[in-house]
Amino acid sequence: MNDIRKQIIIKEIEYWKRNRLLPEQYCNYLLTLYSEGEHETSERNIKQFEKLRVMSPIILLFLLPALFLFIYFNELSFGLQIVLQSAIVFFAVLLALYHSKRKNQLYFTFYTILTLLLFFIVTIDIIEALFRGVPFLIEGTVLIHCALWYGVGKRSNIRLLEISGIIGIVFLIASILYKLFNS
């Protein structure tokens, strides 16, 4: 039997196994038979990948408090803080992109929202550190981020981001108008 035909049969059996069209032990037997024993190693690799996929949100949730520690409770130089914060944001971006390729909408949504929040925190921290006492820069940054949230939400079909972007813009405009009329 040629290799292309084997691969097609193996993919079909894996589909049956995932969707429980046949009992798992039958599928395992057929997979071992058609892959000539190689499927067991790929099965182990899949299980290890599943562990990593499940652990990645937990890892990122531990990185979020680390980001706050880098911002508020340390004696690190400003440059080192920015490098560490950027590394955490970059890691979150990689996870979001990875899950977008895997078509896993729940994880993609989670990582996209978390990435945008982390990016917002880091950007505000940089603006605050470099331009203390210039409120319109922070307001402009918030406006840009809210527009970014709306745009990413619209493009990725994440309603929560669209709504958050709109609400953020409305509150920002209301805050600016309140400051104008009460000063």
C-alpha positions in Angstrom: 0.0 0.0 0.0 1.5 3.4 -0.9 2.3 6.0 1.7 -0.4 8.6 0.5 -3.1 6.0 0.8 -1.9 5.0 4.3 -1.9 8.6 5.5 -5.4 9.1 4.2 -6.6 5.9 6.0 -4.8 6.9 9.2 -6.3 10.4 9.2 -9.8 8.9 8.7 -9.3 6.5 11.6 -8.1 9.4 13.8 -11.2 11.3 12.8 -13.3 8.3 13.8 -11.5 8.2 17.1 -11.9 11.9 17.9 -15.6 11.8 17.0 -16.2 8.4 18.7 -17.5 6.8 15.6 -15.7 3.6 16.6 -14.6 2.4 20.0 -11.2 3.7 21.0 -9.6 0.3 21.3 -10.6 -0.6 17.7 -9.2 2.7 16.5 -6.0 2.2 18.3 -5.7 -1.3 16.8 -6.3 0.0 13.3 -3.9 2.9 13.8 -1.2 0.6 15.0 -1.9 -1.8 12.1 -1.8 0.9 9.3 1.0 2.9 10.8 3.1 -0.2 11.4 3.6 0.6 15.1 4.6 4.2 14.6 1.3 5.7 15.7 2.0 4.9 19.4 4.9 7.4 19.4 2.7 10.1 17.7 0.0 9.3 20.3 2.4 10.1 23.1 3.5 13.3 21.3 -0.2 14.3 21.0 -0.7 13.7 24.8 2.4 15.8 25.6 1.1 18.6 23.3 -2.3 18.4 25.1 -0.6 18.9 28.4 1.2 21.9 27.1 -2.0 23.3 25.6 -3.8 23.0 28.9 -0.8 24.4 30.9 -0.3 27.4 28.7 -3.2 29.5 30.2 -2.0 28.6 33.7 1.6 29.7 32.8 0.3 33.0 31.4 -1.9 33.6 34.4 1.2 33.4 36.5 3.0 35.8 34.2 0.3 38.4 34.6 1.1 39.0 38.3 4.8 38.9 37.4 4.1 41.8 35.1 2.6 43.8 37.9 5.6 43.0 40.1 7.9 44.2 37.4 6.0 47.5 37.2 5.4 48.3 40.8 7.5 46.3 43.3 11.0 46.1 42.2 14.4 47.8 42.1 15.1 47.0 38.5 16.1 49.8 36.1 13.5 51.2 33.8 15.1 49.6 30.7 15.2 46.2 32.3 11.6 46.5 33.4 10.5 47.4 29.8 12.5 44.4 28.4 10.9 42.0 30.8 7.4 43.4 30.3 7.8 43.3 26.5 9.0 39.7 26.7 5.8 38.7 28.6 3.7 40.6 26.0 5.6 38.9 23.2 5.0 35.4 24.8 1.3 36.2 25.0 1.2 37.3 21.3 2.9 34.0 20.3 0.3 32.0 22.2 -2.5 34.0 20.6 -1.1 33.5 17.1 -0.5 29.8 17.8 -4.1 29.2 18.8 -5.4 31.2 15.9 -3.6 28.8 13.6 -5.1 25.8 15.5 -8.6 27.3 15.1 -9.2 27.0 18.8 -11.5 30.0 19.3 -11.7 29.9 23.1 -8.0 29.9 23.6 -7.5 32.4 20.8 -10.0 34.8 22.4 -8.5 34.4 25.8 -4.9 35.1 24.6 -6.0 37.9 22.4 -7.7 39.7 25.2 -4.9 39.0 27.6 -2.3 40.2 25.1 -4.2 43.4 24.5 -4.5 44.1 28.2 -0.9 43.4 28.9 0.1 45.6 26.0 -2.1 48.4 27.4 -0.5 48.1 30.8 3.0 48.2 29.4 2.2 51.1 27.1 0.7 53.2 29.9 3.6 52.4 32.1 6.1 53.6 29.5 4.1 56.8 28.8 3.7 57.5 32.5 7.5 57.0 33.1 8.7 59.0 30.2 6.1 61.9 30.2 5.0 62.4 33.7 2.3 65.2 34.1 1.2 65.1 30.5 -2.4 63.8 30.7 -3.4 64.3 27.1 -0.7 61.7 26.1 -2.2 59.1 28.4 -5.7 60.0 27.1 -4.4 59.7 23.5 -2.8 56.3 24.4 -6.1 55.1 25.9 -8.0 56.2 22.8 -5.5 54.4 20.5 -5.8 51.2 22.6 -9.6 51.4 22.6 -9.6 51.8 18.8 -7.2 48.9 18.6 -9.5 46.7 20.7 -12.4 47.6 18.6 -10.5 46.9 15.4 -9.1 43.6 16.6 -12.5 42.5 17.9 -14.1 43.4 14.6 -11.5 41.5 12.6 -11.3 38.5 14.9 -15.0 38.4 15.6 -14.6 38.8 19.3 -17.6 40.8 20.5 -16.2 41.4 24.0 -13.3 43.4 22.5 -15.6 45.4 20.2 -17.8 46.3 23.1 -14.9 47.1 25.4 -13.4 49.4 22.7 -16.6 51.3 22.2 -17.2 51.6 26.0 -13.6 52.7 26.5 -14.0 55.4 23.9 -17.3 56.6 25.3 -15.9 56.8 28.9 -12.8 58.6 27.7 -14.8 61.2 25.8 -17.1 61.6 28.8 -14.1 62.0 31.1 -12.5 64.7 28.8 -15.8 66.5 28.6 -16.2 66.4 32.4 -12.8 67.9 32.8 -13.5 70.6 30.3 -16.8 71.7 31.9 -15.7 71.5 35.5 -12.3 73.3 35.3 
